[in-house]
Amino acid sequence: MSFAVRPSSVEELDEGPAAVVARENALRKVLAARGGEEEWVLGVDTVVALDLELWGKPPNAEAARSTLR
């Protein structure tokens, strides 16, 4: 199966239940990246949450590494 990677720039949610935020962000990316009606598009988003608190996107690679430690 052939595919193309098509990053999209959309305003992402950063508050709310983790599953809702991830689902909405993925949908926004699909809608921004889709081509035509006959095209299948996979949109994904990752959120990090602990005890119902979203951690948000780290501003840089070092902050991301620190978050994962």
Biopython code that builds the backbone (N, CA, C, O; Angstrom):
import numpy as np
from Bio.PDB.StructureBuilder import StructureBuilder

atoms = [
    (1, "MET", "N", (0.837, -1.156, 0.000)),
    (1, "MET", "CA", (0.000, 0.000, 0.000)),
    (1, "MET", "C", (0.891, 1.230, 0.000)),
    (1, "MET", "O", (1.790, 1.347, 0.832)),
    (2, "SER", "N", (0.654, 2.123, -0.904)),
    (2, "SER", "CA", (1.423, 3.358, -0.916)),
    (2, "SER", "C", (0.726, 4.404, -0.047)),
    (2, "SER", "O", (-0.488, 4.360, 0.156)),
    (3, "PHE", "N", (1.516, 5.336, 0.453)),
    (3, "PHE", "CA", (0.945, 6.374, 1.295)),
    (3, "PHE", "C", (1.816, 7.617, 1.206)),
    (3, "PHE", "O", (2.950, 7.562, 0.730)),
    (4, "ALA", "N", (1.282, 8.720, 1.661)),
    (4, "ALA", "CA", (2.020, 9.972, 1.726)),
    (4, "ALA", "C", (1.849, 10.554, 3.120)),
    (4, "ALA", "O", (0.760, 10.520, 3.692)),
    (5, "VAL", "N", (2.923, 11.079, 3.651)),
    (5, "VAL", "CA", (2.857, 11.765, 4.942)),
    (5, "VAL", "C", (2.528, 13.221, 4.647)),
    (5, "VAL", "O", (3.205, 13.877, 3.855)),
    (6, "ARG", "N", (1.484, 13.714, 5.293)),
    (6, "ARG", "CA", (1.036, 15.077, 5.039)),
    (6, "ARG", "C", (0.780, 15.778, 6.378)),
    (6, "ARG", "O", (-0.361, 15.830, 6.836)),
    (7, "PRO", "N", (1.825, 16.313, 7.006)),
    (7, "PRO", "CA", (1.608, 17.011, 8.274)),
    (7, "PRO", "C", (0.652, 18.181, 8.087)),
    (7, "PRO", "O", (0.637, 18.822, 7.036)),
    (8, "SER", "N", (-0.133, 18.448, 9.100)),
    (8, "SER", "CA", (-1.064, 19.566, 9.013)),
    (8, "SER", "C", (-0.840, 20.493, 10.207)),
    (8, "SER", "O", (-0.475, 20.054, 11.297)),
    (9, "SER", "N", (-1.060, 21.740, 9.980)),
    (9, "SER", "CA", (-0.902, 22.727, 11.035)),
    (9, "SER", "C", (-2.291, 23.186, 11.460)),
    (9, "SER", "O", (-2.973, 23.905, 10.731)),
    (10, "VAL", "N", (-2.693, 22.760, 12.641)),
    (10, "VAL", "CA", (-4.025, 23.111, 13.149)),
    (10, "VAL", "C", (-3.893, 23.602, 14.584)),
    (10, "VAL", "O", (-2.922, 23.289, 15.274)),
    (11, "GLU", "N", (-4.868, 24.364, 15.018)),
    (11, "GLU", "CA", (-4.915, 24.768, 16.418)),
    (11, "GLU", "C", (-5.381, 23.566, 17.221)),
    (11, "GLU", "O", (-6.448, 23.011, 16.959)),
    (12, "GLU", "N", (-4.579, 23.165, 18.198)),
    (12, "GLU", "CA", (-4.895, 21.973, 18.978)),
    (12, "GLU", "C", (-5.512, 22.339, 20.325)),
    (12, "GLU", "O", (-5.154, 23.343, 20.941)),
    (13, "LEU", "N", (-6.442, 21.504, 20.762)),
    (13, "LEU", "CA", (-6.974, 21.627, 22.123)),
    (13, "LEU", "C", (-5.862, 21.262, 23.098)),
    (13, "LEU", "O", (-5.016, 20.423, 22.788)),
    (14, "ASP", "N", (-5.859, 21.876, 24.257)),
    (14, "ASP", "CA", (-4.888, 21.497, 25.281)),
    (14, "ASP", "C", (-5.523, 21.390, 26.659)),
    (14, "ASP", "O", (-4.823, 21.304, 27.668)),
    (15, "GLU", "N", (-6.862, 21.396, 26.698)),
    (15, "GLU", "CA", (-7.568, 21.235, 27.962)),
    (15, "GLU", "C", (-8.750, 20.295, 27.771)),
    (15, "GLU", "O", (-9.376, 20.268, 26.711)),
    (16, "GLY", "N", (-9.045, 19.526, 28.812)),
    (16, "GLY", "CA", (-10.174, 18.615, 28.774)),
    (16, "GLY", "C", (-9.725, 17.200, 29.055)),
    (16, "GLY", "O", (-8.540, 16.957, 29.278)),
    (17, "PRO", "N", (-10.667, 16.254, 29.048)),
    (17, "PRO", "CA", (-10.305, 14.847, 29.244)),
    (17, "PRO", "C", (-9.352, 14.381, 28.137)),
    (17, "PRO", "O", (-9.550, 14.698, 26.964)),
    (18, "ALA", "N", (-8.332, 13.638, 28.517)),
    (18, "ALA", "CA", (-7.277, 13.235, 27.581)),
    (18, "ALA", "C", (-7.834, 12.574, 26.320)),
    (18, "ALA", "O", (-7.413, 12.922, 25.217)),
    (19, "ALA", "N", (-8.758, 11.641, 26.451)),
    (19, "ALA", "CA", (-9.298, 10.938, 25.279)),
    (19, "ALA", "C", (-10.035, 11.893, 24.352)),
    (19, "ALA", "O", (-9.944, 11.764, 23.131)),
    (20, "VAL", "N", (-10.758, 12.845, 24.915)),
    (20, "VAL", "CA", (-11.505, 13.811, 24.112)),
    (20, "VAL", "C", (-10.537, 14.733, 23.377)),
    (20, "VAL", "O", (-10.726, 15.017, 22.194)),
    (21, "VAL", "N", (-9.506, 15.198, 24.069)),
    (21, "VAL", "CA", (-8.517, 16.094, 23.463)),
    (21, "VAL", "C", (-7.797, 15.385, 22.319)),
    (21, "VAL", "O", (-7.652, 15.954, 21.237)),
    (22, "ALA", "N", (-7.342, 14.151, 22.542)),
    (22, "ALA", "CA", (-6.626, 13.410, 21.498)),
    (22, "ALA", "C", (-7.524, 13.152, 20.293)),
    (22, "ALA", "O", (-7.085, 13.310, 19.154)),
    (23, "ARG", "N", (-8.765, 12.760, 20.526)),
    (23, "ARG", "CA", (-9.697, 12.471, 19.429)),
    (23, "ARG", "C", (-9.999, 13.737, 18.618)),
    (23, "ARG", "O", (-9.993, 13.700, 17.388)),
    (24, "GLU", "N", (-10.259, 14.844, 19.296)),
    (24, "GLU", "CA", (-10.568, 16.097, 18.605)),
    (24, "GLU", "C", (-9.366, 16.607, 17.815)),
    (24, "GLU", "O", (-9.519, 17.067, 16.683)),
    (25, "ASN", "N", (-8.172, 16.530, 18.402)),
    (25, "ASN", "CA", (-6.975, 16.974, 17.689)),
    (25, "ASN", "C", (-6.718, 16.119, 16.457)),
    (25, "ASN", "O", (-6.343, 16.642, 15.408)),
    (26, "ALA", "N", (-6.915, 14.811, 16.572)),
    (26, "ALA", "CA", (-6.741, 13.924, 15.415)),
    (26, "ALA", "C", (-7.750, 14.255, 14.324)),
    (26, "ALA", "O", (-7.397, 14.283, 13.146)),
    (27, "LEU", "N", (-8.996, 14.506, 14.699)),
    (27, "LEU", "CA", (-10.015, 14.857, 13.715)),
    (27, "LEU", "C", (-9.665, 16.164, 13.012)),
    (27, "LEU", "O", (-9.819, 16.270, 11.796)),
    (28, "ARG", "N", (-9.201, 17.149, 13.753)),
    (28, "ARG", "CA", (-8.806, 18.423, 13.147)),
    (28, "ARG", "C", (-7.686, 18.217, 12.131)),
    (28, "ARG", "O", (-7.682, 18.848, 11.074)),
    (29, "LYS", "N", (-6.741, 17.340, 12.445)),
    (29, "LYS", "CA", (-5.633, 17.071, 11.534)),
    (29, "LYS", "C", (-6.121, 16.378, 10.265)),
    (29, "LYS", "O", (-5.653, 16.686, 9.169)),
    (30, "VAL", "N", (-7.058, 15.447, 10.410)),
    (30, "VAL", "CA", (-7.635, 14.761, 9.245)),
    (30, "VAL", "C", (-8.326, 15.766, 8.331)),
    (30, "VAL", "O", (-8.108, 15.766, 7.120)),
    (31, "LEU", "N", (-9.149, 16.610, 8.909)),
    (31, "LEU", "CA", (-9.903, 17.570, 8.104)),
    (31, "LEU", "C", (-8.971, 18.551, 7.389)),
    (31, "LEU", "O", (-9.264, 18.982, 6.274)),
    (32, "ALA", "N", (-7.854, 18.903, 8.024)),
    (32, "ALA", "CA", (-6.903, 19.825, 7.410)),
    (32, "ALA", "C", (-6.070, 19.155, 6.316)),
    (32, "ALA", "O", (-5.638, 19.822, 5.376)),
    (33, "ALA", "N", (-5.838, 17.842, 6.428)),
    (33, "ALA", "CA", (-4.928, 17.157, 5.512)),
    (33, "ALA", "C", (-5.621, 16.420, 4.373)),
    (33, "ALA", "O", (-4.967, 16.015, 3.411)),
    (34, "ARG", "N", (-6.917, 16.245, 4.469)),
    (34, "ARG", "CA", (-7.590, 15.412, 3.470)),
    (34, "ARG", "C", (-7.530, 16.041, 2.077)),
    (34, "ARG", "O", (-7.462, 17.258, 1.907)),
    (35, "GLY", "N", (-7.558, 15.148, 1.101)),
    (35, "GLY", "CA", (-7.527, 15.580, -0.285)),
    (35, "GLY", "C", (-8.921, 15.563, -0.866)),
    (35, "GLY", "O", (-9.626, 16.571, -0.838)),
    (36, "GLY", "N", (-9.321, 14.411, -1.396)),
    (36, "GLY", "CA", (-10.643, 14.279, -1.982)),
    (36, "GLY", "C", (-11.481, 13.272, -1.237)),
    (36, "GLY", "O", (-11.026, 12.655, -0.274)),
    (37, "GLU", "N", (-12.717, 13.109, -1.691)),
    (37, "GLU", "CA", (-13.637, 12.179, -1.031)),
    (37, "GLU", "C", (-13.172, 10.733, -1.105)),
    (37, "GLU", "O", (-13.456, 9.947, -0.201)),
    (38, "GLU", "N", (-12.475, 10.378, -2.147)),
    (38, "GLU", "CA", (-12.045, 8.983, -2.342)),
    (38, "GLU", "C", (-10.758, 8.654, -1.591)),
    (38, "GLU", "O", (-10.252, 7.537, -1.700)),
    (39, "GLU", "N", (-10.227, 9.600, -0.839)),
    (39, "GLU", "CA", (-8.949, 9.410, -0.168)),
    (39, "GLU", "C", (-9.153, 9.036, 1.299)),
    (39, "GLU", "O", (-9.976, 9.628, 1.998)),
    (40, "TRP", "N", (-8.390, 8.046, 1.748)),
    (40, "TRP", "CA", (-8.404, 7.668, 3.160)),
    (40, "TRP", "C", (-7.313, 8.467, 3.866)),
    (40, "TRP", "O", (-6.196, 8.573, 3.362)),
    (41, "VAL", "N", (-7.633, 9.026, 5.027)),
    (41, "VAL", "CA", (-6.666, 9.811, 5.791)),
    (41, "VAL", "C", (-6.665, 9.310, 7.231)),
    (41, "VAL", "O", (-7.721, 9.134, 7.840)),
    (42, "LEU", "N", (-5.481, 9.085, 7.761)),
    (42, "LEU", "CA", (-5.319, 8.668, 9.148)),
    (42, "LEU", "C", (-4.781, 9.863, 9.934)),
    (42, "LEU", "O", (-3.707, 10.378, 9.623)),
    (43, "GLY", "N", (-5.511, 10.296, 10.933)),
    (43, "GLY", "CA", (-5.061, 11.393, 11.786)),
    (43, "GLY", "C", (-4.773, 10.859, 13.180)),
    (43, "GLY", "O", (-5.546, 10.063, 13.714)),
    (44, "VAL", "N", (-3.674, 11.290, 13.767)),
    (44, "VAL", "CA", (-3.310, 10.821, 15.100)),
    (44, "VAL", "C", (-2.855, 11.990, 15.967)),
    (44, "VAL", "O", (-2.401, 13.018, 15.464)),
    (45, "ASP", "N", (-2.986, 11.813, 17.267)),
    (45, "ASP", "CA", (-2.486, 12.787, 18.220)),
    (45, "ASP", "C", (-2.103, 12.035, 19.482)),
    (45, "ASP", "O", (-2.714, 11.022, 19.821)),
    (46, "THR", "N", (-1.101, 12.530, 20.167)),
    (46, "THR", "CA", (-0.650, 11.924, 21.414)),
    (46, "THR", "C", (-0.786, 12.945, 22.530)),
    (46, "THR", "O", (-0.406, 14.105, 22.369)),
    (47, "VAL", "N", (-1.321, 12.520, 23.642)),
    (47, "VAL", "CA", (-1.369, 13.374, 24.825)),
    (47, "VAL", "C", (-0.736, 12.620, 25.986)),
    (47, "VAL", "O", (-0.786, 11.392, 26.047)),
    (48, "VAL", "N", (-0.144, 13.370, 26.901)),
    (48, "VAL", "CA", (0.420, 12.797, 28.118)),
    (48, "VAL", "C", (-0.389, 13.353, 29.280)),
    (48, "VAL", "O", (-0.519, 14.567, 29.437)),
    (49, "ALA", "N", (-0.930, 12.452, 30.091)),
    (49, "ALA", "CA", (-1.754, 12.869, 31.233)),
    (49, "ALA", "C", (-1.387, 12.019, 32.442)),
    (49, "ALA", "O", (-1.015, 10.852, 32.321)),
    (50, "LEU", "N", (-1.502, 12.635, 33.600)),
    (50, "LEU", "CA", (-1.278, 11.935, 34.856)),
    (50, "LEU", "C", (-2.314, 12.435, 35.846)),
    (50, "LEU", "O", (-2.440, 13.639, 36.068)),
    (51, "ASP", "N", (-3.053, 11.515, 36.437)),
    (51, "ASP", "CA", (-4.106, 11.872, 37.392)),
    (51, "ASP", "C", (-5.062, 12.921, 36.813)),
    (51, "ASP", "O", (-5.392, 13.905, 37.474)),
    (52, "LEU", "N", (-5.499, 12.697, 35.579)),
    (52, "LEU", "CA", (-6.456, 13.556, 34.872)),
    (52, "LEU", "C", (-5.898, 14.925, 34.487)),
    (52, "LEU", "O", (-6.655, 15.782, 34.031)),
    (53, "GLU", "N", (-4.593, 15.154, 34.657)),
    (53, "GLU", "CA", (-3.978, 16.427, 34.278)),
    (53, "GLU", "C", (-3.185, 16.250, 32.985)),
    (53, "GLU", "O", (-2.287, 15.412, 32.915)),
    (54, "LEU", "N", (-3.520, 17.044, 31.955)),
    (54, "LEU", "CA", (-2.754, 17.020, 30.715)),
    (54, "LEU", "C", (-1.442, 17.762, 30.923)),
    (54, "LEU", "O", (-1.416, 18.826, 31.541)),
    (55, "TRP", "N", (-0.368, 17.206, 30.413)),
    (55, "TRP", "CA", (0.938, 17.830, 30.579)),
    (55, "TRP", "C", (1.253, 18.806, 29.457)),
    (55, "TRP", "O", (2.154, 19.632, 29.605)),
    (56, "GLY", "N", (0.548, 18.738, 28.355)),
    (56, "GLY", "CA", (0.804, 19.657, 27.249)),
    (56, "GLY", "C", (2.027, 19.264, 26.445)),
    (56, "GLY", "O", (2.773, 18.356, 26.811)),
    (57, "LYS", "N", (2.212, 19.965, 25.348)),
    (57, "LYS", "CA", (3.333, 19.684, 24.456)),
    (57, "LYS", "C", (4.589, 20.363, 24.992)),
    (57, "LYS", "O", (4.550, 21.549, 25.318)),
    (58, "PRO", "N", (5.698, 19.639, 25.091)),
    (58, "PRO", "CA", (6.940, 20.265, 25.523)),
    (58, "PRO", "C", (7.426, 21.247, 24.447)),
    (58, "PRO", "O", (7.219, 21.010, 23.257)),
    (59, "PRO", "N", (8.062, 22.335, 24.855)),
    (59, "PRO", "CA", (8.494, 23.352, 23.898)),
    (59, "PRO", "C", (9.697, 22.960, 23.046)),
    (59, "PRO", "O", (9.942, 23.562, 22.000)),
    (60, "ASN", "N", (10.459, 21.937, 23.499)),
    (60, "ASN", "CA", (11.651, 21.536, 22.737)),
    (60, "ASN", "C", (12.021, 20.096, 23.100)),
    (60, "ASN", "O", (11.408, 19.481, 23.972)),
    (61, "ALA", "N", (13.035, 19.576, 22.410)),
    (61, "ALA", "CA", (13.430, 18.173, 22.588)),
    (61, "ALA", "C", (13.949, 17.900, 24.006)),
    (61, "ALA", "O", (13.663, 16.847, 24.576)),
    (62, "GLU", "N", (14.698, 18.831, 24.570)),
    (62, "GLU", "CA", (15.228, 18.628, 25.924)),
    (62, "GLU", "C", (14.099, 18.554, 26.946)),
    (62, "GLU", "O", (14.138, 17.716, 27.847)),
    (63, "ALA", "N", (13.104, 19.411, 26.820)),
    (63, "ALA", "CA", (11.956, 19.378, 27.728)),
    (63, "ALA", "C", (11.192, 18.064, 27.565)),
    (63, "ALA", "O", (10.693, 17.513, 28.547)),
    (64, "ALA", "N", (11.098, 17.561, 26.343)),
    (64, "ALA", "CA", (10.426, 16.276, 26.111)),
    (64, "ALA", "C", (11.179, 15.141, 26.803)),
    (64, "ALA", "O", (10.564, 14.283, 27.436)),
    (65, "ARG", "N", (12.511, 15.134, 26.685)),
    (65, "ARG", "CA", (13.302, 14.099, 27.357)),
    (65, "ARG", "C", (13.126, 14.185, 28.860)),
    (65, "ARG", "O", (13.003, 13.160, 29.532)),
    (66, "SER", "N", (13.111, 15.395, 29.394)),
    (66, "SER", "CA", (12.954, 15.587, 30.835)),
    (66, "SER", "C", (11.590, 15.071, 31.308)),
    (66, "SER", "O", (11.482, 14.476, 32.380)),
    (67, "THR", "N", (10.567, 15.303, 30.510)),
    (67, "THR", "CA", (9.210, 14.851, 30.859)),
    (67, "THR", "C", (9.165, 13.329, 30.980)),
    (67, "THR", "O", (8.461, 12.789, 31.833)),
    (68, "LEU", "N", (9.911, 12.650, 30.131)),
    (68, "LEU", "CA", (9.858, 11.188, 30.089)),
    (68, "LEU", "C", (10.758, 10.523, 31.128)),
    (68, "LEU", "O", (10.706, 9.304, 31.288)),
    (69, "ARG", "N", (11.559, 11.274, 31.816)),
    (69, "ARG", "CA", (12.455, 10.693, 32.829)),
    (69, "ARG", "C", (11.743, 10.420, 34.109)),
    (69, "ARG", "O", (12.351, 9.932, 35.062)),
]
sb = StructureBuilder()
sb.init_structure("model")
sb.init_model(0)
sb.init_chain("A")
sb.init_seg("    ")
for serial, (resi, resn, name, xyz) in enumerate(atoms, 1):
    if name == "N":
        sb.init_residue(resn, " ", resi, " ")
    sb.init_atom(name, np.array(xyz, "f"), 0.0, 1.0, " ", f" {name:<3s}", serial, name[0])
structure = sb.get_structure()
